[in-house]
Amino acid sequence: MMSLWSLLTPPRARMRRFALLDATGTCRALREASELPAEAGWVEVRELRNQWLGQALPLEAMIAPRHIGMRPRPALAA
């Protein structure tokens, strides 16, 4: 019966987990959503842990680690 129900309903978006980091890499908030939040500073993480709040986020927790507070610099013309 469950397979029939899944055929009749549209697929649900997979929930992903995000952590909001400040410029120093400190975790300020945690969120679970189907897509990346629009505000700057959110990174995707493997899991949500409340003990990260107010602490530096471990690099191994991030799915795609990036440099916190660093913006790509434009290439200088020679």
Buried (B, 14 or more C-beta within 10 A) or exposed (E): EEEEEEEEEEEEEEEBBBBBBEEEBBBEBBBEEEEEEEEEBBBEBEEBBEEBBEEEBBEEBBEEEEEBEEEEEEEEEE
